[in-house]
Amino acid sequence: MTTIDVRPWEDPAGVTLRAAQRAELDARYGSDDHEPGAPPSAADIDVFLVASAPDGTPVACGGLRGLDGTHAEIKRMYVVPSSRGSGVATAVLRALEAAAVTRGWTTLRLETGTEQPEAIRFYEREGYRGIPLYGQYVGSEISLCYERTL
């Protein structure tokens, strides 16, 4: 049974998971220049979750950054390769959606990249629909944006 806990942004498990995500994306894009706009930080992430395997090993994470009174953005959604296909991504996504609802956000948005076909399929399967690039992603040639009304 996977557990999902709210953790501080600086939590060591979250730091490790985000570093693994960064390394994977650097390899996919061939450089470390694949994030339009300001990266998320402790100052602007309202909720950060870490999922752990039954043995306590951190296997996934995801966060929410409030955009305004009704919209939040999913940030740093990541699952370690060995746990992909296990359902943990869906569990983290549902936990983020539940956290958004408790904070009064009615719409979740996200940006993913053109070199992340698994993420694109995942979000589309989970009911997120493509939208025009928004905010800091406007003009990005490697970004795709999605949203879901909760």
Backbone bond lengths (Angstrom), bond angles and torsions (degrees), N, CA, C in turn:
res aa  C-N    CA-C-N  psi(-1)  N-CA   C-N-CA  omega(-1)  CA-C   N-CA-C  phi
1 M - - - 1.456 - - 1.529 108.83 -
2 T 1.310 116.00 122.87 1.455 121.59 177.16 1.524 109.23 -78.17
3 T 1.328 116.69 140.83 1.457 121.13 173.67 1.520 108.39 -111.04
4 I 1.319 115.88 145.93 1.458 121.65 178.46 1.516 107.14 -124.32
5 D 1.323 115.04 123.43 1.466 121.14 -176.99 1.517 110.89 -124.27
6 V 1.328 115.51 146.66 1.460 121.44 170.05 1.528 106.45 -75.12
7 R 1.299 115.91 130.92 1.469 121.59 179.80 1.526 109.48 -132.76
8 P 1.314 116.73 157.39 1.470 118.71 171.97 1.527 109.94 -67.31
9 W 1.302 116.85 153.39 1.459 122.19 178.37 1.533 111.03 -54.45
10 E 1.327 116.72 -37.87 1.464 121.56 -176.28 1.529 113.42 -82.24
11 D 1.326 118.74 0.20 1.453 121.91 -179.93 1.533 109.88 -51.52
12 P 1.335 118.82 134.06 1.467 120.96 -177.29 1.532 113.90 -55.74
13 A 1.319 118.01 -38.00 1.464 119.79 178.94 1.524 110.36 -63.52
14 G 1.323 117.01 -43.13 1.460 120.60 178.25 1.514 112.17 -64.81
15 V 1.324 116.34 -40.63 1.470 120.35 178.14 1.529 109.79 -60.21
16 T 1.329 116.86 -44.27 1.461 121.25 -179.81 1.525 111.37 -65.09
17 L 1.328 117.26 -44.07 1.467 120.55 179.68 1.524 111.10 -64.31
18 R 1.319 117.43 -42.35 1.468 119.88 -179.78 1.531 111.20 -67.04
19 A 1.328 117.50 -34.38 1.469 120.59 176.69 1.530 110.23 -65.86
20 A 1.326 117.17 -40.22 1.466 120.55 177.75 1.523 110.19 -64.55
21 Q 1.327 116.59 -41.07 1.467 120.12 177.48 1.527 109.96 -61.12
22 R 1.308 116.02 -45.56 1.460 121.11 -178.50 1.533 110.66 -60.07
23 A 1.324 116.80 -44.56 1.467 120.93 179.51 1.529 110.84 -62.62
24 E 1.319 116.80 -41.18 1.464 120.10 178.65 1.526 111.08 -63.96
25 L 1.322 116.69 -43.46 1.465 120.04 -179.76 1.530 111.51 -69.08
26 D 1.335 117.26 -37.96 1.466 119.56 176.05 1.525 109.94 -57.06
27 A 1.333 116.74 -42.79 1.464 120.97 179.75 1.530 111.18 -66.73
28 R 1.318 117.81 -42.25 1.467 120.54 -179.31 1.519 112.70 -64.14
29 Y 1.340 115.67 -40.49 1.460 120.05 -175.28 1.527 112.82 -93.00
30 G 1.323 116.94 -9.43 1.451 120.31 178.23 1.512 114.54 77.17
31 S 1.322 116.93 9.95 1.468 122.01 177.43 1.522 108.25 -166.10
32 D 1.332 115.20 176.18 1.464 118.42 177.22 1.530 111.54 -98.69
33 D 1.329 116.35 13.16 1.466 121.58 -179.48 1.531 109.59 -103.42
34 H 1.329 115.76 72.58 1.464 120.03 -176.51 1.522 111.91 -135.40
35 E 1.312 116.38 20.48 1.467 118.90 178.61 1.514 110.50 -128.18
36 P 1.323 116.32 102.41 1.466 118.75 176.26 1.531 110.03 -67.76
37 G 1.286 116.11 142.12 1.458 119.92 175.35 1.515 113.92 78.65
38 A 1.319 113.87 -172.82 1.464 121.66 -177.39 1.522 110.87 -76.47
39 P 1.328 117.35 129.70 1.464 118.92 176.80 1.530 110.54 -68.63
40 P 1.319 116.79 155.38 1.462 119.40 178.68 1.526 110.59 -66.91
41 S 1.329 114.90 156.69 1.466 120.44 -179.52 1.527 109.11 -149.16
42 A 1.305 115.57 173.81 1.470 120.39 177.81 1.523 110.97 -58.95
43 A 1.320 116.91 -28.93 1.463 120.82 -177.77 1.520 113.43 -72.33
44 D 1.349 117.64 -23.13 1.467 117.64 -175.18 1.528 114.76 -125.87
45 I 1.312 118.53 3.62 1.464 120.31 175.35 1.530 107.81 -95.05
46 D 1.315 115.30 120.21 1.467 121.24 -176.56 1.520 112.74 -83.93
47 V 1.323 117.16 -31.20 1.463 122.98 -178.91 1.515 107.47 -141.58
48 F 1.331 116.47 134.27 1.458 120.14 174.03 1.518 108.07 -135.45
49 L 1.339 115.62 128.27 1.459 121.79 -176.85 1.523 110.74 -117.31
50 V 1.325 115.42 144.84 1.462 122.16 173.04 1.514 107.86 -126.84
51 A 1.331 115.80 129.90 1.468 122.01 175.60 1.522 107.99 -100.05
52 S 1.332 115.31 137.36 1.458 121.13 -179.67 1.518 110.39 -123.61
53 A 1.324 115.61 143.91 1.459 122.60 175.07 1.527 108.80 -69.19
54 P 1.332 117.57 167.77 1.469 120.14 -179.69 1.531 114.03 -54.76
55 D 1.340 116.97 -29.30 1.469 119.25 179.45 1.527 113.06 -84.22
56 G 1.344 116.62 2.94 1.459 121.11 178.58 1.514 114.88 93.35
57 T 1.320 117.88 -3.45 1.459 121.25 179.74 1.524 110.49 -70.66
58 P 1.329 118.42 125.30 1.466 120.33 176.54 1.526 110.61 -66.02
59 V 1.344 116.26 130.12 1.467 120.23 -176.00 1.522 114.29 -125.28
60 A 1.321 118.11 -11.64 1.472 119.56 -177.60 1.519 109.73 -161.67
61 C 1.330 114.54 160.27 1.464 119.16 176.80 1.524 109.52 -153.71
62 G 1.305 114.62 168.04 1.462 121.57 175.85 1.505 109.57 -174.80
63 G 1.319 116.47 151.57 1.450 120.59 -178.87 1.512 112.23 -136.62
64 L 1.328 114.56 169.69 1.458 122.40 176.31 1.517 109.31 -128.32
65 R 1.323 114.80 134.26 1.460 122.13 173.99 1.521 107.49 -119.93
66 G 1.315 116.79 119.26 1.455 120.47 177.94 1.512 111.12 -64.76
67 L 1.331 115.70 135.13 1.463 120.96 177.42 1.522 111.10 -101.87
68 D 1.328 115.58 -38.20 1.463 122.34 176.99 1.523 106.80 -162.65
69 G 1.299 117.93 -164.69 1.454 120.61 -176.19 1.518 115.83 -66.52
70 T 1.326 117.50 -20.59 1.467 119.90 -177.40 1.528 114.53 -123.14
71 H 1.325 117.65 -10.37 1.470 121.79 -176.82 1.526 111.13 -120.08
72 A 1.322 115.13 139.73 1.464 121.66 171.18 1.520 107.92 -132.88
73 E 1.307 114.93 161.86 1.458 121.47 -177.21 1.527 109.51 -118.62
74 I 1.314 115.96 134.45 1.460 121.86 174.51 1.520 107.75 -78.26
75 K 1.331 115.78 129.12 1.457 121.76 -179.94 1.516 110.37 -130.44
76 R 1.307 115.69 143.62 1.469 124.46 172.59 1.523 114.68 56.99
77 M 1.333 114.96 38.48 1.460 120.41 173.11 1.524 106.63 -71.76
78 Y 1.324 116.23 123.08 1.467 120.07 -176.05 1.524 110.10 -154.24
79 V 1.334 115.33 141.42 1.466 122.89 174.90 1.525 107.26 -129.50
80 V 1.332 117.21 132.15 1.464 120.04 177.68 1.529 108.54 -61.73
81 P 1.328 117.29 145.21 1.472 119.96 -176.06 1.529 114.57 -52.64
82 S 1.317 118.10 -37.96 1.470 120.20 -177.13 1.527 113.13 -68.60
83 S 1.342 117.64 -14.86 1.472 120.80 179.89 1.522 112.99 -107.06
84 R 1.314 117.21 1.56 1.464 119.63 179.11 1.523 109.55 -68.52
85 G 1.314 115.35 141.20 1.458 120.67 -178.03 1.517 113.34 85.78
86 S 1.326 117.41 0.75 1.473 121.36 -177.81 1.517 113.69 -91.10
87 G 1.337 116.77 -9.76 1.461 120.68 -176.26 1.514 113.40 96.25
88 V 1.326 117.95 -4.75 1.462 119.84 -177.75 1.534 111.30 -67.42
89 A 1.324 118.17 -33.94 1.470 119.88 178.72 1.527 110.45 -62.39
90 T 1.309 116.42 -44.26 1.464 120.03 178.49 1.521 110.43 -63.97
91 A 1.322 117.21 -39.78 1.470 120.41 179.31 1.525 110.95 -63.11
92 V 1.322 117.42 -43.29 1.468 120.34 178.59 1.520 110.11 -65.86
93 L 1.322 117.13 -42.71 1.460 120.52 179.27 1.528 110.77 -60.47
94 R 1.314 117.61 -45.82 1.472 120.64 179.17 1.530 111.08 -63.66
95 A 1.322 117.31 -37.20 1.472 120.46 177.49 1.531 110.28 -66.72
96 L 1.319 117.51 -38.56 1.468 120.00 175.65 1.521 110.82 -64.76
97 E 1.329 116.50 -42.61 1.470 119.82 178.51 1.528 110.66 -61.95
98 A 1.326 117.45 -42.16 1.467 120.67 178.38 1.521 110.57 -63.72
99 A 1.319 117.27 -41.15 1.469 120.62 178.16 1.523 110.57 -63.75
100 A 1.329 116.80 -37.76 1.467 120.28 178.30 1.523 110.67 -62.87
101 V 1.315 116.95 -45.29 1.462 121.00 -179.42 1.527 110.64 -60.37
102 T 1.330 117.65 -42.04 1.471 119.80 -179.11 1.522 111.59 -65.68
103 R 1.320 117.52 -21.70 1.465 121.36 178.81 1.524 112.49 -95.54
104 G 1.328 116.90 1.95 1.450 120.49 176.84 1.511 115.27 87.95
105 W 1.319 117.25 5.26 1.465 119.66 176.75 1.514 108.72 -79.98
106 T 1.309 117.11 132.87 1.460 121.49 -177.39 1.524 113.48 -106.76
107 T 1.327 116.64 -10.81 1.456 121.04 -179.28 1.522 109.37 -137.47
108 L 1.327 115.58 132.71 1.461 120.56 173.31 1.518 108.87 -108.20
109 R 1.313 115.14 137.35 1.458 122.77 176.42 1.526 108.69 -120.19
110 L 1.309 114.59 163.36 1.462 118.94 175.27 1.503 109.63 -160.14
111 E 1.318 114.35 159.71 1.451 122.57 172.38 1.516 106.63 -120.92
112 T 1.313 116.03 135.37 1.448 121.62 171.08 1.514 106.82 -132.32
113 G 1.313 116.49 172.61 1.453 119.24 -173.83 1.516 114.24 -105.60
114 T 1.292 113.94 159.53 1.462 121.13 -178.96 1.526 112.78 -63.99
115 E 1.335 117.71 -21.62 1.460 121.76 -179.79 1.528 112.47 -97.65
116 Q 1.322 115.83 22.36 1.462 120.97 -178.87 1.533 110.32 -125.53
117 P 1.334 117.20 65.06 1.465 119.82 -175.49 1.528 113.61 -61.30
118 E 1.325 117.75 -31.71 1.461 119.52 178.71 1.528 110.69 -65.08
119 A 1.319 116.66 -41.08 1.461 120.41 178.23 1.526 110.70 -65.40
120 I 1.312 116.63 -41.91 1.467 120.83 179.24 1.532 109.67 -59.36
121 R 1.327 116.42 -49.06 1.477 120.20 179.32 1.528 111.03 -61.81
122 F 1.316 116.56 -42.18 1.462 120.91 -178.84 1.531 110.68 -60.32
123 Y 1.327 117.48 -53.37 1.465 119.62 -177.10 1.526 111.65 -64.18
124 E 1.316 117.69 -40.12 1.463 119.53 178.03 1.531 110.74 -63.73
125 R 1.318 116.71 -41.62 1.470 120.81 177.87 1.523 111.21 -62.99
126 E 1.319 117.59 -32.36 1.461 122.35 -177.73 1.528 113.16 -88.02
127 G 1.329 116.92 9.44 1.460 120.52 172.56 1.511 116.20 95.42
128 Y 1.309 118.03 9.84 1.462 120.68 176.45 1.520 108.25 -85.74
129 R 1.331 116.22 138.40 1.461 120.53 -178.02 1.517 109.53 -113.93
130 G 1.318 115.48 146.10 1.451 120.67 178.97 1.519 111.58 -63.42
131 I 1.323 115.85 138.97 1.469 122.62 177.41 1.525 107.84 -132.76
132 P 1.343 116.93 164.82 1.468 118.77 175.25 1.541 110.00 -61.46
133 L 1.320 115.29 152.72 1.464 119.80 175.40 1.524 109.03 -55.57
134 Y 1.316 116.44 139.69 1.469 121.02 -177.76 1.527 109.95 -127.93
135 G 1.340 114.48 160.99 1.459 121.00 173.54 1.512 113.35 51.10
136 Q 1.321 115.05 -129.50 1.461 121.38 -175.21 1.530 113.90 -68.74
137 Y 1.335 116.99 -8.78 1.466 120.35 -177.92 1.524 113.12 -92.11
138 V 1.324 117.67 -11.38 1.458 121.07 179.27 1.528 108.73 -56.65
139 G 1.310 115.37 126.78 1.455 121.13 179.15 1.518 114.40 92.23
140 S 1.315 118.30 -8.41 1.465 120.58 179.45 1.522 110.04 -73.64
141 E 1.320 116.21 132.16 1.458 120.92 178.73 1.519 112.52 -86.51
142 I 1.320 117.61 -8.57 1.484 120.06 -178.19 1.521 112.51 -114.14
143 S 1.333 116.80 8.87 1.464 119.87 -177.07 1.516 113.04 -107.41
144 L 1.321 114.70 145.34 1.463 124.25 169.27 1.522 105.92 -128.03
145 C 1.311 117.46 137.85 1.460 120.61 -178.91 1.528 110.79 -118.01
146 Y 1.321 114.45 148.45 1.468 123.05 -176.88 1.512 109.08 -139.63
147 E 1.348 115.01 159.93 1.456 119.31 172.26 1.527 109.54 -151.81
148 R 1.323 113.57 161.90 1.466 121.44 176.37 1.515 107.36 -144.41
149 T 1.324 115.15 132.11 1.458 120.51 173.09 1.522 107.41 -83.82
150 L 1.302 115.36 129.50 1.479 120.24 -177.04 1.511 111.60 -87.30
